[in-house]
């Protein structure tokens, strides 16, 4: 459960319940100067931990992304390409033509009527 921060606090995120309870306990138990110092220390610790967790999440995300790319390439695409090569598949039609042969493939037009040339689009 979270308690919303006051509008004057300038915070964009709500304050977690344990932090709010800690502030409340400090307000009751400590004198004014000690309350200010303790509130400053709690705020510093909370914001510092938030930044540290962001950095940790960034580094962990980069590592997991690289691991996912590695696994995808070497465990999925690599074996698929190897099986394709060993089976002799020529999906792109790039096998050498040999002597006297050409890569040209004749294609007959679909429609030679005059209306086709008048209606180009």
Secondary structure, 3 states (H helix, E strand, C coil): CEECCCHHHCCCCCEEHHHHHHHHHHHHHCCHHHHHHHHHHHHHHHHHHHHHHHHHHHHHHHHHHHHHHHHHHHHHHHHHHHHHHHHCCCCCCCCCCCCCCCCCCCCCCCCCCHHHHHCCC
